[in-house]
Amino acid sequence: MSDLRADRRAGLQKTYRCAKAYPSLEELIKDPKVEAVFLATPAPEHVRHTLLCLAAGKHVLSAVPAAMTLEECAQLVGAVKQSGLTYMMGETSCWQQLTISARKFYQEGAFGRLFHVESEYHHPGLESLYFENGQRTWRHGLPPMHYPTHCTAHLLGITGERLVEVSCHGWGDDDPILKDNAYKNPFWNETALFRTNRGNSMRVAVWWRGAQKGGERARYYGDRMSFYQATLRASAAPSSSVRRRPRRKIAAASRGPRKWSSVMPRPRGGRPTSYRNPFATTAAMKALIVSLRTSSSIASSRLGSPWSTFTLPWPTLPLA
Ligand SMILES: NC(=O)c1ccc[n+]([C@@H]2O[C@H](COP(=O)([O-])OP(=O)(O)OC[C@H]3O[C@@H](n4cnc5c(N)ncnc54)[C@H](O)[C@@H]3O)[C@@H](O)[C@H]2O)c1
């Protein structure tokens, strides 16, 4: 493994019990024993780093997003084709339980025609990563739609269709970050409506500020069956509850004066909030899917309706 920062390198070595480390990616790829590289470097570096790895004869798994501009996308595709090596973008939404279940339903034909998908990646408080030691990081002012893959994977990772047309709207405020960032980005939140190459539609909401419940979610609408993810535990966070923006500690010197601050509502007697573990699959969930599938099909046949809709609760992890 490798990181430019010695402290992070040491941390990675300890976590992964890895004896060998390199001071940079550039040094790591000189090792002939290395066959493939996972790039978890800043997003604006992904294409440059991928090209370096491919040129050194290494297969590449890249963190998202694959690239930041259309020109970079073309450069990336060309280099991968020319290299004959394997390249993959590692989008985590493809392996969420929700996506795995939706993929299975799609493959079984359960949706009928899957004509619309809604997906959201809400991450209020992401600003806490905009500065480190008073310096701007690559995330400072990053346009939300430069990071759409957590959402787009909810459809593309299931059906393989392509997004061919888009209308997108952004929202911002008077925050100094939106007036001065490397990307010239004026928006905190961006919401897009896509048309796919099969004539279907998808709404994507990548939002980084506002009174919103964080997380990655999707809803699938078919002409025979729809598939929703339930909202958070009703006892801890009812969907109708008033939510305010979480308080985040951001280097005061790096930010303009704060206009307001607030805290997440604390459920009575509980922790401040809960965080969904997108990777957890429990035996109870599997059993629930089976029972819900059975009961929903029974319900639809009893009602004589071709529609069956059900929700799948996700396990929650307390926020440490
Ligand atoms: N769910 C997800 O899919 C998910 C979640 C978080 C982050 N990410 C992605 O993971 C990547 C890393 O995110 P992060 O928050 O850890 O970023 P970060 O900026 O905190 O860390 C990037 C690291 O890369 C190192 N680095 C940069 N250039 C290097 C080089 N030439 N050689 C060796 N090391 C180098 C830096 O020293 C730094 O420690 C990003 O692309 C981000 O988009 C994906």
The ligand as a Tripos MOL2 file, in Angstrom:
@<TRIPOS>MOLECULE
LIG
   44    48     1     0     0
SMALL
NO_CHARGES

@<TRIPOS>ATOM
      1 N1        -18.8480    5.1090   -0.9950 N.am      1 LIG1
      2 C1        -17.8480    5.4220   -1.7720 C.2       1 LIG1
      3 O1        -17.7920    4.9140   -2.8520 O.2       1 LIG1
      4 C2        -16.7920    6.4100   -1.3210 C.ar      1 LIG1
      5 C3        -16.8110    6.9540   -0.0500 C.ar      1 LIG1
      6 C4        -15.7710    7.8310    0.3240 C.ar      1 LIG1
      7 C5        -14.7690    8.1540   -0.5760 C.ar      1 LIG1
      8 N2        -14.8020    7.6280   -1.8310 N.ar      1 LIG1
      9 C6        -13.7590    7.9400   -2.8150 C.3       1 LIG1
     10 O2        -12.5180    7.4600   -2.2960 O.3       1 LIG1
     11 C7        -11.4670    8.3080   -2.7020 C.3       1 LIG1
     12 C8        -10.6940    8.7680   -1.4860 C.3       1 LIG1
     13 O3        -11.5270    9.5510   -0.6520 O.3       1 LIG1
     14 P1        -10.9810   10.1430    0.7160 P.3       1 LIG1
     15 O4        -12.0980   10.8370    1.3790 O.co2     1 LIG1
     16 O5        -10.2600    9.0900    1.4580 O.co2     1 LIG1
     17 O6         -9.9400   11.2360    0.1480 O.3       1 LIG1
     18 P2         -8.6960   11.8620    0.8810 P.3       1 LIG1
     19 O7         -8.3280   13.0830    0.1250 O.co2     1 LIG1
     20 O8         -8.9520   11.9530    2.3460 O.co2     1 LIG1
     21 O9         -7.5420   10.7460    0.7120 O.3       1 LIG1
     22 C9         -6.8650   10.5710   -0.4920 C.3       1 LIG1
     23 C10        -5.4660   10.0530   -0.1550 C.3       1 LIG1
     24 O10        -4.7750    9.8210   -1.3680 O.3       1 LIG1
     25 C11        -3.4190   10.0850   -1.1140 C.3       1 LIG1
     26 N3         -2.6960   10.3130   -2.3590 N.ar      1 LIG1
     27 C12        -2.8740   11.3070   -3.2690 C.ar      1 LIG1
     28 N4         -2.0070   11.1920   -4.2730 N.ar      1 LIG1
     29 C13        -1.2490   10.0890   -4.0100 C.ar      1 LIG1
     30 C14        -0.1680    9.4590   -4.6710 C.ar      1 LIG1
     31 N5          0.3420    9.9380   -5.8280 N.pl3     1 LIG1
     32 N6          0.3950    8.3780   -4.1050 N.ar      1 LIG1
     33 C15        -0.0790    7.8840   -2.9320 C.ar      1 LIG1
     34 N7         -1.1070    8.4380   -2.2660 N.ar      1 LIG1
     35 C16        -1.6920    9.5340   -2.7900 C.ar      1 LIG1
     36 C17        -3.4410   11.3200   -0.2340 C.3       1 LIG1
     37 O11        -2.2400   11.4470    0.4990 O.3       1 LIG1
     38 C18        -4.6410   11.0500    0.6590 C.3       1 LIG1
     39 O12        -4.2750   10.4710    1.8990 O.3       1 LIG1
     40 C19       -12.1200    9.4610   -3.4590 C.3       1 LIG1
     41 O13       -12.0160    9.2080   -4.8190 O.3       1 LIG1
     42 C20       -13.5680    9.4110   -3.0380 C.3       1 LIG1
     43 O14       -14.4100    9.9080   -4.0500 O.3       1 LIG1
     44 C21       -15.7860    6.7550   -2.2050 C.ar      1 LIG1
@<TRIPOS>BOND
     1     1     2 1
     2     2     3 2
     3     2     4 1
     4     4     5 ar
     5     4    44 ar
     6     5     6 ar
     7     6     7 ar
     8     7     8 ar
     9     8     9 1
    10     8    44 ar
    11     9    10 1
    12     9    42 1
    13    10    11 1
    14    11    12 1
    15    11    40 1
    16    12    13 1
    17    13    14 1
    18    14    15 2
    19    14    16 1
    20    14    17 1
    21    17    18 1
    22    18    19 2
    23    18    20 1
    24    18    21 1
    25    21    22 1
    26    22    23 1
    27    23    24 1
    28    23    38 1
    29    24    25 1
    30    25    26 1
    31    25    36 1
    32    26    27 ar
    33    26    35 ar
    34    27    28 ar
    35    28    29 ar
    36    29    30 ar
    37    29    35 ar
    38    30    31 1
    39    30    32 ar
    40    32    33 ar
    41    33    34 ar
    42    34    35 ar
    43    36    37 1
    44    36    38 1
    45    38    39 1
    46    40    41 1
    47    40    42 1
    48    42    43 1
@<TRIPOS>SUBSTRUCTURE
     1 LIG1         1 GROUP 0 **** ****
